Amino acid sequence: MDKDETISVSKGVFLFKNGFKKSLKAKHKPKVWVQSRFRKEPWYNCFQQTWNLFEVNIKELHHQTYSTLLNDIVDYIEFHHMNNYFGSIEGVIPTATLITGVNQPDHVSQFNALINLIRQNVTPHIAMTHSQDGSTIKLLVENVVWQLINGQGMLDHSENENIDDSMEFKVPKLKKNQCTMKSLHNWYQNACVNNTPNKKKKVNTKKPLIIIIPDFESFHCNVLQDFVMIVSSYISKLPIVLVFGVATSVSALHKSFPYHVSSKLLMKVFHSHSSPVYMNQVLENIFLTHTSPFHLSGKAFELLTDVFLFYDFSVAGLLQSIKYCMMDHFYGDNIKILCCARQDIDSAVAALSSHDLESVRQLLSFRPYLEEQNCKIKIKLFEDDNFFREILCKKMHELHDYLFSFYSCIRLLFVFIKDLPKNILGKSVREIYSKCAVENITGTQAFRECMQLINFQSQYKLVDTIKDALKSVNTCLQITSPMKALRSTPVKNNQNDISVNTIGESLMKTIRIHLLMFLRQIESANNQATLLTDGDEDIEIKTEAVPGDRYKLKEKLLRATRVERVQSEYEMIRSRFVSYLEEVFAKALQPPHAQTFHEILFFSDVANVKKQIVGSPRGAIHTALSNPVYYLQCKCCILPSPESVSDTLPDVSLTYKLHRECGKHINLYDWLQAFAAIVNPTEDDQAHQDPTVQARFSRAVAELQFLGFIKSSKRKTDHMIVFALALVALAAAAPVEPEPPKIVRSEFNQEPDGAYNFGFETENGINRQENGQLKEALDEENKPHTVVVVRGSYFYTDKEGKVETVNYYADETGFHAEGDSIPKGPARR
């Protein structure tokens, strides 16, 4: 190849013939180096397998949660399309309004699922435009039309696969600035009626055009108003359906659109699940179950949920935080391969090496178990690896039994307390778990109050609650066949027959049997109490008013209070039932940190996670800029005090610390000089003229402006622009507005008759004295009336240092002032 043939390559000029299409490449390439480095590590394979299982369950739950909502929206669109509603009412646009919820960053996945569902069932012509792509009406129309014409699945040729490529569409390709509603109409007319190669029949492929605006509140009101009016003028020619994503409420639409615009929209509102509800579903159905191989300790769980509830409301962010905790839990530790399904425990224990077994022996939870054994067992646990593997398998199976009963009893406790007043232990399974995972909840005052409230429930309410509890237990045991009827007669000494010494599935089966027994007893129990009195008197307490004197009624009520009341049959059974619940929960709701080898399944390193998972991003950035050693962990960033600076700090950190030493406004020239004095401390004052220093400073300032910590002042816009563009104009410091002088003396006195006097003096020598007196005077009609006569004086120092004094008075004749600085009028003759 000659040199002349490759000259265009060196200049960066490439010519492609018409019809050239670039191959579609994956946006996100897999990190092959990570897989090649860790794919042979057992802990990495276990982590990958566990997270893949979580992802599958999350996708299935997401589909179940939003399938009904998204199908309703698709049915609404398809209804207007099938009934040919477009244009039946002049200028009215079918509009679906989806209430997505405030501060929910998970809208992207929700709208992507909606787009895929619409493409599968209704039409491939969809455009979704965000606020940053529609700042003006021109940009909004261009982006919408461009996506509708050139979007994915532009036409559906499934019915006519034999259409020749040359007969596709004889519509010239449009540039983006040529995309208008008129060009969209022309394209749609050509795209809807396709001529086959034989030119004998026409195939009607009319499909609606869907325009999605996911962030309605972020758009400018005038832009959306103009866009709706433009679309309304084309609705008779183009079957357009609008989909608005509203984060707040429907009132946001009415506030943004006046009547002449809102009357063009035929709206139907669809409500999405709120973020906390979806978060509870994800946690309770995926992570807070005994089938989950990985678990969070109480403190770690509280940290992640607090970040969600108080900062971002992002379920996707919560899942990424859980994934980070999993990575920290699994990384470099082969004993974490025991975080697996129960059926894989034996093979995972057999795969552990002697070094891994020694790591297991060093777990803190192993020591209490070791101290309970005799000397021979202790020696075998340390010297015999095979014996230790057997014990490890046994304890891991016991740990899984504990998890089964622990999570099942948490859901059982939730059933009994969810309708209690004040929600003492929480309103969801997530809140109960956060308490049970930290401490033994049965020993708390809140738990005792809940049991006391259950002991006050009525017979009908308790029967309904036990039925719901049976459904929860059957769900845990995955039982669908009904149980055989048990005897319904009360058992006096049934406390001795209750056994809760076992855990796991056997415990839940025992609980189910006793719940059925108590249910039969409570349903057939008598709810009437008997009264015991002294003597043979028959005391009857009537609720209606008793005629006669009040003394007899008082005596009757006093005798009623001295009656000894015996519990009814229902009350006795209810007391035994509450005692049984307390015994069961005390056994099953022991905190996880009390179990042997709990460190294998539960992540508890909260201190390390707090440094990386910060709820407030701005707070984390502030920490990184003011104290970079907190994240970098390098010796060069260590400072003797938080206020000190050093040339070893990153440029952006150094610039930020210098910026914080100033007030509200900062002069760029002074800022640059301070930066140069630290970065390049030389004896001369010309360090700031070094181009390298200026470039470093310019980049640091741009980064701070990008992060939102600084912005250019409106009063100093030229100053900022000139420096940012060229860094050559060294402007002087901006003048500082002088502060008003302080008052050193001030007095005011008001007399009852209306007279007054006041005076003040400032630090720069201004002094004023004034007094007012009431006086009787005659008006124009010679009628007496009261006026205020004011007399006073003030003096000050002018710019030349001369003291100027002014005396004045005001009465019924007007205001009069005398002084050297006051010009005098011509003398009257």
C-alpha positions in Angstrom: 0.0 0.0 0.0 1.4 3.4 -1.0 1.8 6.2 1.5 -0.7 8.3 -0.5 -3.4 5.7 0.2 -3.0 6.0 4.0 -2.7 9.7 4.3 -6.4 9.9 5.3 -5.8 7.5 8.2 -3.2 9.8 9.6 -5.5 12.7 9.4 -8.4 10.9 10.9 -10.6 10.9 7.8 -12.6 7.8 7.0 -15.0 7.3 4.1 -17.7 4.7 4.2 -20.0 3.9 1.3 -23.7 4.2 1.6 -25.3 1.3 3.4 -22.4 0.7 5.8 -23.6 -0.5 9.1 -21.5 -0.7 12.2 -21.6 -3.9 14.1 -23.5 -3.7 17.4 -21.1 -4.1 20.3 -22.0 -4.9 23.8 -22.1 -1.8 25.9 -20.7 -3.5 29.0 -17.9 -6.0 28.3 -17.5 -8.6 31.0 -14.4 -8.2 33.2 -12.5 -11.2 31.9 -9.5 -10.4 34.2 -11.7 -10.8 37.3 -13.0 -14.2 36.1 -9.5 -15.4 35.1 -8.0 -14.4 38.4 -10.7 -15.7 40.8 -12.5 -18.4 38.8 -10.3 -21.1 40.4 -11.0 -19.8 43.9 -13.8 -21.8 45.7 -15.1 -18.7 47.6 -15.5 -16.8 44.3 -17.5 -19.6 42.6 -19.7 -19.8 45.7 -20.2 -16.1 45.7 -21.1 -16.1 42.0 -23.5 -18.9 42.4 -25.2 -17.3 45.4 -25.6 -13.9 43.8 -26.9 -15.5 40.5 -29.6 -17.2 42.6 -30.6 -13.9 44.2 -30.8 -12.2 40.8 -33.1 -14.9 39.4 -35.4 -14.5 42.4 -35.3 -10.7 42.2 -36.3 -10.8 38.5 -39.1 -13.2 39.2 -40.4 -11.0 42.1 -40.1 -7.9 40.0 -42.2 -9.5 37.3 -44.8 -10.6 39.8 -45.0 -7.2 41.5 -45.3 -5.0 38.4 -46.9 -7.4 35.9 -50.5 -6.5 36.9 -49.8 -2.7 36.7 -47.9 -2.9 33.4 -50.5 -5.2 31.9 -53.2 -2.7 32.8 -51.3 0.1 31.0 -50.8 -2.1 27.9 -54.5 -3.1 28.0 -55.4 0.6 28.1 -53.2 1.3 25.0 -54.5 -1.7 23.2 -58.1 -0.8 23.9 -57.8 2.6 22.2 -55.9 1.0 19.3 -58.4 -1.9 18.7 -61.5 0.4 19.0 -59.9 3.0 16.6 -60.5 5.7 19.2 -57.9 8.1 17.7 -59.5 11.1 16.3 -63.0 10.2 17.4 -63.0 13.2 19.7 -61.3 16.1 18.0 -57.9 16.9 19.3 -58.1 14.6 22.4 -55.0 12.4 23.1 -55.3 9.1 25.1 -52.9 9.5 28.0 -51.8 7.0 30.7 -50.5 8.6 33.9 -48.3 6.4 36.0 -47.8 7.5 39.6 -44.3 6.2 40.3 -43.6 7.6 43.8 -41.4 10.3 45.2 -37.6 9.9 45.3 -37.6 6.5 43.6 -34.5 6.0 41.4 -35.8 2.6 40.2 -37.9 4.1 37.5 -35.6 3.1 34.7 -36.1 -0.7 35.1 -39.9 -0.1 35.5 -40.2 1.9 32.3 -37.9 -0.5 30.4 -40.2 -3.4 31.4 -43.2 -1.4 30.2 -41.4 -0.7 26.8 -40.6 -4.4 26.3 -44.2 -5.4 27.1 -45.6 -2.8 24.7 -43.3 -4.0 22.0 -44.3 -7.6 22.5 -48.1 -7.0 22.5 -49.0 -3.7 20.9 -46.4 -1.8 18.8 -42.7 -1.4 18.2 -43.0 2.4 17.7 -42.0 3.8 21.1 -40.1 6.9 22.1 -39.0 7.7 25.6 -37.5 11.2 26.3 -36.1 12.6 29.5 -36.0 16.2 30.7 -32.4 16.7 29.8 -33.2 15.8 26.1 -36.2 18.1 26.0 -35.2 21.5 27.4 -36.9 23.3 24.5 -39.9 22.4 22.3 -37.6 22.0 19.3 -35.3 19.5 21.1 -38.3 17.6 22.5 -40.0 17.1 19.1 -36.7 16.2 17.4 -35.9 13.5 20.0 -39.4 12.0 19.9 -39.6 11.9 16.1 -36.1 10.6 15.8 -36.8 7.7 18.2 -40.1 6.8 16.6 -38.5 6.7 13.1 -35.1 5.1 13.9 -35.9 3.3 17.1 -35.7 -0.5 17.7 -38.3 -2.7 16.1 -39.2 0.1 13.7 -41.5 -2.2 11.6 -42.9 -5.6 12.2 -42.2 -7.8 9.1 -43.2 -11.0 10.7 -46.3 -11.3 8.4 -44.3 -10.5 5.3 -40.9 -12.1 5.6 -40.5 -12.4 1.9 -40.4 -8.6 1.3 -37.3 -7.7 -0.5 -34.8 -5.4 1.2 -34.8 -3.1 -1.8 -38.6 -2.6 -1.3 -38.2 -1.6 2.4 -39.2 2.1 2.4 -38.4 4.6 -0.1 -38.1 7.3 2.5 -34.9 9.3 2.6 -33.0 9.2 5.8 -33.5 12.3 7.9 -31.1 14.2 9.9 -32.0 14.9 13.5 -32.6 18.6 12.9 -35.1 17.7 10.1 -37.3 15.6 12.4 -40.6 17.4 12.7 -44.2 16.3 13.2 -44.7 16.7 9.4 -41.9 14.4 8.6 -43.2 11.9 11.2 -46.6 12.0 9.4 -45.0 11.4 6.0 -42.9 8.5 7.4 -46.0 6.9 9.1 -48.0 7.1 5.9 -45.3 5.3 3.9 -44.6 2.8 6.8 -48.2 1.8 7.4 -49.1 0.7 3.8 -46.4 -1.6 2.4 -46.5 -2.7 -1.2 -45.5 -6.3 -1.8 -43.2 -7.2 -4.7 -46.2 -8.2 -6.8 -47.8 -4.8 -6.2 -51.2 -6.5 -6.2 -52.2 -6.1 -2.6 -51.5 -3.7 0.2 -50.8 -4.8 3.8 -52.1 -2.5 6.5 -49.6 -2.4 9.3 -51.1 0.5 11.3 -49.9 0.6 14.8 -50.0 3.3 17.5 -47.1 5.6 18.4 -46.2 5.6 22.1 -44.5 8.6 23.6 -43.2 8.1 27.2 -42.2 11.0 29.4 -40.8 9.3 32.6 -39.9 12.4 34.6 -42.8 14.8 34.2 -42.0 17.1 37.0 -38.5 17.8 35.6 -39.8 19.3 32.3 -40.5 23.0 31.9 -44.3 23.6 31.9 -44.3 25.7 28.8 -42.4 23.0 26.8 -44.9 20.3 27.7 -47.9 22.6 27.1 -46.7 23.4 23.6 -45.9 19.7 22.9 -49.4 18.6 23.9 -51.0 21.2 21.7 -48.8 20.1 18.7 -49.6 16.5 19.2 -53.3 17.3 19.6 -53.3 18.9 16.1 -51.9 15.7 14.6 -54.0 13.2 16.6 -56.5 12.7 13.7 -53.6 11.7 11.4 -51.3 9.9 13.8 -52.5 7.4 16.5 -50.4 8.8 19.3 -50.7 7.7 23.0 -48.9 9.6 25.8 -47.5 8.0 28.9 -46.6 10.3 31.7 -44.4 9.2 34.7 -45.4 11.4 37.6 -43.5 11.1 40.9 -45.8 13.1 43.2 -49.6 13.1 42.4 -52.1 13.8 39.7 -52.3 17.4 40.9 -48.9 18.0 39.4 -50.5 17.6 35.9 -53.3 20.1 36.7 -50.8 22.6 38.1 -48.7 22.3 34.9 -51.5 22.3 32.4 -54.1 25.0 32.1 -57.6 24.1 31.1 -57.1 24.5 27.3 -54.2 22.0 27.5 -55.6 19.5 30.0 -58.9 19.3 28.0 -56.8 17.8 25.2 -55.9 14.8 27.4 -58.0 11.8 28.0 -56.2 10.6 31.2 -56.3 7.4 33.1 -54.3 7.1 36.3 -52.3 4.0 37.3 -50.7 3.8 40.7 -47.4 2.0 41.2 -46.2 0.4 44.5 -44.3 2.7 46.7 -40.6 2.1 47.3 -40.9 0.9 51.0 -43.5 -1.6 50.0 -41.4 -3.0 47.2 -38.3 -3.1 49.5 -40.3 -5.1 52.1 -41.3 -7.6 49.5 -37.7 -8.0 48.3 -36.3 -8.4 51.8 -39.0 -10.7 53.1 -39.3 -12.9 50.1 -35.6 -13.3 49.2 -33.2 -12.4 52.0 -35.2 -12.9 55.2 -35.9 -16.6 54.5 -34.2 -19.8 55.7 -33.5 -20.8 52.1 -31.2 -17.8 51.7 -27.5 -18.9 51.8 -26.4 -15.4 53.0 -27.7 -13.4 55.9 -27.1 -10.0 57.4 -26.6 -9.3 61.1 -28.9 -7.0 62.9 -26.6 -3.9 62.8 -25.7 -4.4 59.2 -29.4 -4.8 58.3 -30.3 -1.6 60.2 -27.5 0.3 58.4 -28.7 -0.7 54.9 -32.4 -0.1 55.6 -31.7 3.3 57.2 -29.7 4.4 54.1 -32.7 3.3 52.0 -35.4 5.0 54.2 -33.7 8.2 55.0 -31.7 9.0 51.8 -32.4 7.5 48.4 -35.4 5.2 48.4 -33.7 3.1 45.8 -34.2 -0.7 45.9 -31.5 -1.1 43.2 -29.1 0.8 45.5 -30.1 -1.5 48.4 -29.4 -4.6 46.4 -26.0 -3.2 45.4 -25.2 -2.5 49.0 -26.2 -6.1 49.9 -24.0 -7.3 47.1 -21.1 -5.3 48.4 -21.6 -6.9 51.8 -21.6 -10.3 50.2 -18.3 -9.5 48.4 -16.7 -8.3 51.6 -18.0 -11.5 53.3 -16.8 -14.0 50.8 -13.5 -12.3 49.6 -10.4 -14.4 50.2 -12.1 -16.7 52.7 -12.6 -20.3 51.6 -14.6 -21.3 54.7 -17.4 -19.1 53.2 -18.2 -21.9 50.7 -20.3 -23.2 53.6 -22.7 -20.4 52.6 -24.6 -22.8 50.4 -27.8 -24.8 50.2 -28.4 -27.3 52.9 -28.0 -30.3 50.6 -24.5 -29.1 49.6 -23.1 -28.7 53.2 -21.5 -32.2 53.3 -19.6 -31.7 50.0 -18.5 -28.2 51.0 -17.1 -29.4 54.4 -15.3 -32.2 52.6 -13.7 -29.7 50.3 -12.1 -27.7 53.1 -8.4 -28.0 53.6 -6.5 -28.2 56.9 -5.8 -24.5 56.8 -9.5 -23.8 56.2 -10.4 -26.0 59.2 -8.0 -24.1 61.3 -9.7 -20.8 60.3 -13.0 -22.3 61.4 -11.5 -23.2 64.8 -10.5 -19.6 65.3 -14.1 -18.3 65.0 -15.2 -16.6 68.2 -18.5 -18.6 68.4 -16.6 -21.9 68.5 -15.1 -21.1 71.9 -18.3 -21.4 74.0 -19.1 -24.7 72.3 -15.5 -25.9 73.0 -15.8 -25.0 76.7 -18.8 -27.2 77.1 -17.0 -30.3 76.0 -14.8 -32.7 78.0 -11.1 -32.9 77.6 -11.1 -35.8 75.2 -13.5 -34.1 72.9 -11.5 -30.9 73.0 -8.3 -32.7 72.0 -10.0 -34.5 69.1 -11.5 -31.2 67.9 -8.1 -29.7 67.6 -6.1 -32.8 66.4 -8.5 -34.9 64.4 -9.6 -33.1 61.2 -12.0 -35.9 60.2 -13.7 -35.7 63.6 -13.9 -31.9 63.4 -15.5 -32.2 59.9 -18.2 -34.4 61.4 -18.9 -31.9 64.2 -18.8 -29.1 61.7 -21.4 -30.8 59.5 -23.6 -31.5 62.5 -23.4 -27.9 63.7 -24.1 -26.4 60.2 -27.2 -28.6 59.9 -28.3 -27.4 63.4 -27.7 -23.8 62.3 -30.0 -24.4 59.3 -32.6 -25.9 61.6 -32.3 -22.8 63.8 -32.7 -20.5 60.7 -35.9 -22.4 59.7 -37.5 -21.9 63.1 -36.1 -18.4 63.5 -37.6 -16.9 60.4 -40.8 -18.9 60.7 -41.4 -17.7 64.2 -40.7 -14.1 63.1 -43.5 -14.4 60.6 -45.7 -16.1 63.3 -45.0 -13.3 65.7 -45.8 -10.7 63.0 -49.2 -12.3 62.5 -50.1 -12.0 66.2 -48.9 -8.4 66.7 -49.6 -6.7 63.4 -53.1 -5.5 64.5 -52.1 -4.5 68.1 -52.3 -0.8 69.0 -49.2 1.4 68.7 -47.3 -1.2 66.7 -44.8 -1.7 69.6 -42.6 -4.2 67.8 -43.1 -2.8 64.3 -45.4 -2.9 61.3 -43.5 -5.4 59.1 -41.4 -8.5 59.2 -38.4 -6.4 58.4 -38.8 -4.3 61.6 -39.3 -7.4 63.8 -36.2 -9.0 62.3 -34.0 -6.0 63.0 -35.0 -6.3 66.7 -34.7 -10.1 66.9 -31.3 -10.1 65.3 -29.8 -7.7 67.8 -31.1 -9.0 71.1 -33.3 -11.6 72.7 -36.6 -9.9 72.1 -38.6 -12.1 74.5 -36.8 -10.4 77.4 -37.8 -6.8 76.4 -40.6 -4.7 77.8 -42.1 -4.3 74.3 -42.6 -8.0 73.9 -44.2 -8.4 77.3 -46.6 -5.6 76.5 -47.5 -7.3 73.2 -48.3 -10.6 75.0 -50.4 -8.7 77.5 -52.4 -7.1 74.7 -52.9 -10.5 73.1 -54.3 -11.7 76.5 -56.9 -9.0 76.3 -58.2 -9.9 72.8 -61.8 -11.0 72.3 -62.7 -14.5 71.3 -63.6 -13.8 67.7 -60.5 -11.7 67.1 -58.2 -14.4 68.6 -59.8 -17.1 66.5 -59.2 -15.1 63.3 -55.6 -14.5 64.4 -54.9 -18.2 65.0 -56.3 -19.0 61.6 -53.9 -16.5 60.0 -51.1 -18.0 62.1 -51.9 -21.5 60.8 -51.7 -20.2 57.2 -48.3 -18.8 58.0 -47.1 -22.0 59.5 -48.5 -24.1 56.6 -46.7 -21.8 54.2 -43.4 -22.4 56.0 -44.0 -26.1 55.9 -45.4 -26.0 52.4 -48.4 -28.0 53.4 -51.6 -27.9 51.4 -53.6 -30.9 52.7 -55.9 -30.2 55.7 -55.1 -31.7 59.1 -57.2 -34.2 60.8 -59.6 -32.9 63.4 -58.3 -33.1 67.0 -60.3 -33.2 70.1 -61.8 -30.0 71.2 -62.2 -30.6 74.9 -60.0 -28.5 77.2 -57.0 -30.2 78.8 -56.2 -28.9 82.2 -52.6 -30.0 82.4 -51.7 -29.5 78.7 -48.7 -27.3 79.8 -46.9 -30.5 80.8 -47.5 -32.1 77.4 -46.1 -29.2 75.4 -42.6 -29.8 74.1 -40.5 -27.1 72.5 -37.1 -28.6 73.0 -36.5 -29.2 69.3 -36.0 -26.7 66.6 -36.4 -26.6 62.9 -39.2 -28.3 61.0 -40.2 -30.5 63.9 -40.7 -27.4 66.0 -43.0 -25.9 63.4 -45.0 -29.1 63.1 -45.5 -29.1 66.9 -46.6 -25.5 66.8 -49.1 -26.3 64.1 -50.6 -29.1 66.1 -50.9 -27.0 69.2 -52.4 -24.1 67.2 -55.1 -26.4 65.9 -55.8 -27.7 69.4 -56.1 -24.2 70.9 -58.3 -23.1 67.9 -60.8 -25.9 68.6 -60.8 -25.2 72.3 -61.2 -21.4 71.9 -64.0 -21.8 69.4 -66.0 -24.1 71.7 -65.2 -22.3 75.0 -67.8 -20.6 77.1 -67.2 -16.8 77.4 -69.5 -16.2 80.4 -67.9 -15.6 83.9 -69.4 -16.6 87.3 -69.6 -14.4 90.3 -69.0 -15.5 93.9 -70.5 -13.4 96.8 -70.6 -13.5 100.6 -73.8 -15.1 101.8 -76.9 -16.0 99.8 -77.5 -12.6 98.2 -78.3 -12.5 94.6 -76.7 -9.5 93.1 -77.8 -8.5 89.6 -76.1 -5.7 87.8 -78.2 -4.0 85.3 -76.9 -1.6 82.7 -80.0 0.5 82.5 -80.7 3.4 84.9 -82.3 2.3 88.2 -85.2 4.4 89.4 -85.2 5.6 93.1 -82.7 7.5 95.1 -79.1 7.6 94.3 -78.1 6.2 97.7 -79.5 2.8 96.8 -77.8 2.8 93.4 -74.5 3.7 95.1 -74.8 0.8 97.6 -75.6 -1.6 94.8 -72.5 -0.6 92.8 -70.3 -0.9 95.9 -71.5 -4.4 96.5 -70.8 -5.3 92.9 -67.2 -4.2 93.3 -66.7 -6.6 96.2 -67.8 -9.5 94.1 -65.1 -12.1 93.5 -65.0 -12.8 89.8 -64.0 -16.3 88.5 -62.4 -16.5 85.0 -64.5 -17.9 82.2 -63.5 -21.0 80.3 -62.3 -18.9 77.3 -60.1 -16.7 79.6 -58.4 -19.7 81.1 -57.6 -21.2 77.7 -56.5 -17.8 76.4 -54.0 -17.4 79.3 -52.6 -20.9 78.6 -52.3 -20.0 74.9 -50.4 -16.8 75.7 -48.0 -18.7 78.0 -47.4 -21.2 75.2 -46.6 -18.5 72.8 -44.1 -17.0 75.2 -42.4 -20.3 75.6 -42.2 -21.0 71.9 -40.8 -17.5 71.1 -38.3 -17.7 73.9 -36.9 -20.9 72.4 -37.0 -20.0 68.7 -36.2 -16.3 68.7 -32.7 -16.5 70.2 -30.4 -13.9 68.4 -28.2 -15.3 65.7 -24.9 -14.2 67.4 -25.7 -16.8 70.2 -25.4 -19.7 67.7 -22.2 -21.7 67.0 -20.5 -20.8 63.7 -22.9 -18.0 63.0 -20.0 -16.0 61.4 -20.1 -18.3 58.4 -23.6 -17.4 57.3 -24.1 -13.9 58.9 -22.2 -10.8 57.8 -21.4 -8.5 60.7 -18.4 -6.3 59.7 -20.4 -3.1 59.9 -17.4 -0.8 60.6 -15.9 -1.6 57.2 -19.1 -1.2 55.3 -19.9 2.2 56.9 -16.8 3.6 55.1 -18.0 2.5 51.7 -21.8 2.7 52.0 -22.8 6.2 52.9 -26.3 7.4 52.7 -25.5 11.0 51.9 -23.3 11.2 48.8 -22.5 14.8 49.4 -21.3 14.0 53.0 -19.1 11.3 51.7 -17.6 13.6 49.1 -17.0 16.2 51.7 -15.2 13.7 53.9 -13.0 12.6 50.9 -12.0 16.1 50.1 -11.4 17.4 53.5 -9.7 14.2 54.8 -8.6 12.1 51.9 -6.7 9.6 54.1 -10.1 8.4 55.3 -10.6 6.6 52.0 -7.1 6.5 50.4 -5.3 5.1 53.5 -2.0 6.4 52.4 0.8 8.0 54.5 1.3 11.0 52.2 -2.2 12.3 53.1 -1.8 12.1 56.9 -2.1 15.6 58.4 -1.1 16.8 61.9 -4.6 18.4 62.2 -7.8 18.6 60.2 -7.2 22.3 59.4 -3.6 21.9 58.1 -2.7 21.6 54.4 0.2 20.0 52.6 1.5 19.8 49.0 1.2 16.0 49.2 -2.6 16.2 49.2 -4.5 15.7 45.9 -5.0 18.9 44.0 -8.8 18.9 44.3 -8.5 18.2 48.1 -6.0 21.1 48.5 -8.2 23.4 46.5 -11.2 22.5 48.5 -9.5 23.1 51.9 -8.3 26.5 50.7 -11.8 27.3 49.5 -13.3 26.5 52.9 -10.9 29.0 54.6 -12.6 31.9 52.8 -16.1 33.3 53.2 -19.1 33.2 50.9 -17.1 34.7 47.9 -13.6 33.9 46.9 -11.4 35.7 44.4 -9.8 33.3 41.9 -6.5 35.2 41.7 -6.0 35.0 45.5 -7.1 31.4 45.4 -4.5 30.6 42.7 -1.8 32.4 44.6 -2.5 30.4 47.8 -2.6 27.2 45.8 0.8 28.0 44.1 2.3 29.0 47.4 1.7 25.5 48.8 2.3 23.4 45.6 5.5 25.3 44.6 6.8 27.2 47.7 9.5 29.5 46.2 11.0 32.7 47.4 9.7 34.8 44.5 6.0 35.6 44.0 5.8 34.3 40.5 4.9 30.7 41.2 1.3 31.3 40.2 2.5 32.2 36.6 3.8 28.7 36.1 1.6 27.1 33.3 1.7 23.7 35.1 0.5 25.1 38.3 -2.3 27.0 36.5 -3.4 23.9 34.7 -3.5 21.9 37.9 -5.5 24.6 39.6 -7.9 25.0 36.7 -8.6 21.2 36.7 -9.2 21.2 40.4 -11.6 24.2 40.2 -13.5 22.5 37.3 -13.8 19.3 39.4 -15.2 21.2 42.4 -17.6 23.0 40.1 -18.7 19.7 38.6 -19.3 18.3 42.1 -21.4 21.3 43.0 -19.3 22.7 45.8 -18.6 26.0 44.0 -20.3 28.1 41.3 -19.6 31.4 39.5 -21.0 34.5 41.1 -23.4 36.6 39.0 -21.5 39.7 40.1 -18.2 38.2 39.0 -19.2 36.2 35.9 -16.5 37.8 33.7 -13.9 37.1 36.3 -14.8 33.4 36.3 -15.1 33.0 32.6 -11.9 34.8 31.7 -9.9 32.7 34.1 -11.5 29.4 33.1 -10.9 30.0 29.4 -7.5 31.5 29.3 -6.0 31.8 32.8 -4.2 34.9 31.6 -6.2 37.8 33.0 -5.2 38.3 36.7 -8.1 40.4 38.0 -7.8 42.4 41.2 -9.8 41.4 44.3 -13.4 42.4 44.2 -14.3 45.4 46.4 -15.9 44.4 49.7 -19.1 46.3 50.6 -18.5 48.2 53.9 -20.6 47.0 56.8 -23.0 49.6 58.4 -21.6 51.3 61.5 -22.5 49.9 64.9 -24.7 51.9 67.3 -22.9 52.6 70.6 -25.7 54.4 72.3 -29.4 54.5 71.9 -32.2 55.8 74.1 -36.0 56.5 73.8 -38.5 57.8 76.3 -42.3 58.1 75.8 -44.4 60.2 78.1 -48.1 59.5 79.0 -49.3 62.7 77.4 -47.6 61.8 74.0 -44.4 63.7 74.4 -41.1 61.9 73.6 -37.4 62.2 73.3 -34.8 60.0 71.8 -31.1 60.0 70.8 -28.4 57.7 69.4 -24.7 57.7 68.6 -22.7 55.5 66.2 -19.1 54.4 66.2 -18.2 56.6 63.3 -19.3 59.8 65.1 -22.9 60.3 64.0 -25.0 61.8 66.7 -28.7 62.7 66.8 -31.0 64.1 69.5 -34.7 64.9 69.2 -37.7 65.6 71.4 -41.4 66.2 70.7 -44.0 68.2 72.7 -47.8 68.5 72.3 -49.2 72.0 71.5 -52.6 73.4 71.0 -53.0 75.3 67.7 -55.8 76.6 65.5 -56.6 75.1 62.1 -57.8 77.0 59.0 -61.3 77.2 60.4 -59.9 78.6 63.7 -60.8 75.4 65.5 -58.4 74.2 68.2 -56.5 70.9 67.6 -53.4 69.3 69.0 -50.1 69.2 67.1 -46.6 67.9 67.9 -43.7 70.3 67.9 -40.4 68.5 67.1 -37.0 70.0 67.9 -33.7 68.3 67.4 -30.2 68.3 65.9 -27.6 65.9 64.4 -24.0 66.1 63.5 -21.6 63.9 61.4 -18.1 64.0 59.9 -18.0 64.5 56.1 -15.4 63.0 53.7 -13.1 65.9 54.3 -13.0 65.4 58.0 -15.2 68.4 58.8 -18.0 68.1 61.4 -21.3 69.2 60.0 -24.1 70.1 62.4 -27.8 70.6 61.5 -30.5 72.0 63.8 -34.1 71.6 62.9 -37.7 72.0 64.2 -41.1 71.2 62.9 -44.5 72.6 64.0 -47.8 73.7 62.4 -45.8 76.0 60.0 -43.7 73.1 58.5 -40.2 71.8 58.7 -37.3 74.1 59.2 -33.5 73.2 59.2 -30.4 75.3 59.7 -26.7 74.4 59.2 -23.6 75.1 57.2 -24.2 72.3 54.7 -27.8 73.4 54.1 -28.2 76.1 51.3 -30.0 79.2 52.4 -32.7 80.7 50.3 -32.9 84.4 49.4 -33.7 86.7 52.2 -37.2 88.0 52.3 -37.7 91.7 51.8 
